[in-house]
Amino acid sequence: MQNLVLRAKRALWTFKQPLTKKPKLLGAPVSDLFVWRNSDVWRTFFELTDISGLFLGHEETSERFATFFFFDNEGALLCEKRLDLIPNQRQTIDLSLFLSNLKCTFGTFCVFHSYTPKVVSNLGSHIAERSYVSYRYKNAPLRAYVHGNLDAICQLQDMKKQFLGSSSFLPREYRVQHELSGPAHYEIAMVNPSSRHKCISCQLQSTRNGEKIETKKIKLRPGGSYVFQIKLEQPETARIIIGSYLVMARPLVFRSNNNKMDVFHG
Amino acid sequence: MSFYPILKAPDSKGWTTLFNFPPNNWELRDSSEKYINVTWAEDGKWRTENVGKLAFNEVRTFGFDDLPKVIPRGVLPLLSLTLSKLPTHNDILPSLEGIYTVTPAWRATLGVSTEHTSTSYQGEIDPFPAPGSLLTFGPFIQYDHGLENFLILLNIEKSPVTRVAQVEIFDADKIALKAKFEVRNNDATIISLDGLGFSPVDLPLIICREMSAIPLYFSRTSDGNFLSLEHTHPPASYVVHGKRWEAQKILKKLWFSRLGQ
C-alpha cells in the first residue's frame, strides 16, 4: 500500500512529463537551443563536425550540410546560414560573423544536419547536435567551452520546427549545486525549449544563513531566452534556485571577475 | 550517490565543492545530515577515511591539502556523501546508498585553480565496467602563443588493483596515429596534446580499447591567468531516442575496425 502511494506521488511528476518529447517525424534532425552572445564583451564560437559522417564508411558519400537558425531573445528567427560539412574535420565557426548589426546581444541558435544515416534511422534514433559552444570574454586568449545539453528542437518537413522541451504539471525547482562566490558578476542564461510561454524565476539564496537575497522573474516565449544578472560582493556566497514549469530548467552560468571568466552548465 | 573526485591538472590545484541539498524539489525528500568520506586506492585495497559531516543545506569545499595526511600524494581522492560511515578497508569500491537523483544527477562542483583564476564544471563519477573502452572526438585544442592543452582521462573501477591500458590519439581524417600513452585506472591521467602536430582543422580522435574514462579537456595560458575545462559527450550523445546505445556500439565498432590493431 505504501509502495502504491509512493508510486502515485511520483507519477504526479513523471506521468506524461518526459525529459524531452519525441520528434513527430522519424529521422528528423534534432538540436539543442544553444545560447549565443554577441557584444563588445562576449563572442560565441561553435565547433561544427560532420556527425552523420562519423557513422559512414569512407566509401559512402553524400552531400551533407548543416543549417544554423539564429533566434533573438524573444525566440523570433533572425537569420539562417547553411554551411557545408567537412567529414572528419573540425570547423570552429565564429558566430559574430552572422550576428552583426543586431539590437539584441544574446539569443539562441540551433543546428540541423541535413542527412541521417540509415544505420541511425534504423535504430529509431535521430541525429542530434549537442556539441560544443565556446565563449570568448573581452580579449581573453582562451575561450571557455560548454557542451550542448538538451534535445530542445527538431526540424520537420517544410522547414517547420517542433520544440521538444517538456512541461510539468507542478512547479519545479532546479537547485543548482554550485556555490556562487564574490566578488564576481554572474549571468544566468535561461532558455525556454517548450512550445508554451513559461514564467521562470531565479532565486538567490545565501549559503551562509540560508536567507533569500532576491528573486527575479521573467516570462519567456517559446524559444525565448534571458540572462539574469547577479553581482556578488566579497565575501558573499550564494546559490541559485530556478523555478519554472519546465521539466528541466538547467541554466548556463557565466562568471566574470577582473577580466577573468568561467562558463559552465548549472 | 556518485563519487566526486578532486581533480589533478598541470600547475593547478584541484578542488571539489560538496552540497547537501537535492538538485530538485521532486525526486528526493531528503534533509539528512551526511557523512563526508574520502576514498582512494592504495596497495590493492580501497581505503576510506571519514572527514566530517555535512549538515542539510551546507556546502563545503575540499582541496587535497584539506584531506587527512594519511592519503598518499598522487592518488585520486574520491569524495562521497553517505548516511552511515563507510568501512575503512574494502576489496571493491564501496557501494554508496540510494540517495540519488536522475534529472539531474546529484553533482558537485569539480574545479581547478591557479593563484590567478579558476575553472569548474558540475560533475560526478561512477565506477566504469572493466575492461571497457573509450572513443571520443575532441575539438577543444586552442591555438595561440602561450597556450597549453591537456587531456585528462578520469577513471574509477570497482577493483582497487592497478592496471594500465593504452590510449591512442589519431587525426580522424587521415587515420594517422599521432601518439600512444598509458592510462591508469582509478586515477586522473594527464596527457599533453601540444606537440602532436594537430592543426586547427584537425579533429582529434582518442580511443582506448581496454578502459573507459571521462575525457576532460583542460587548457591554460602558461602564466596561469586563464583556464578552460570541459568534458566531451560519449558517442551515444550524437543521437537521441530509439536504441541510442546501439548507435554508440556501432560507432565504436566502425572506428575501432577502421583504425586497426
Interface residues (C-beta under 8 A of the other chain):
Chain A: W13 L19 T20 K22 P23 V30 E47 T49 I51 L54 F55 G57 H58 I86 P87 N88 Q89 R90 Q91 T92 V119 V120 L123 G124 S125 H126 I127 A128 R130 S131 Y132 A140 P141 L142 R143 A144 Y145 V146 H147 G148 D151 L170 R172 E173 Y174 R175 V176 Q177 H178 E179 T207 G210 T237 R239 V247 M248 R250 K260 D262 F264 H265 G266
Chain B: T17 F19 F21 P22 P23 N24 N25 W26 E27 N57 V59 T61 T103 P104 W106 R107 A108 T109 H116 T117 S118 T119 S120 Y121 Q122 F137 P139 F140 Q142 D144 G146 L147 A172 D173 P200 V201 D202 L203 Y217 S219 R220 T221 N225 F226 L227 S228 E230 H231 T232 H233 P235 S237 Y238 V239 V240 H241 G242 K243 R244 E246 A247 I250 L251 L254 W255 R258
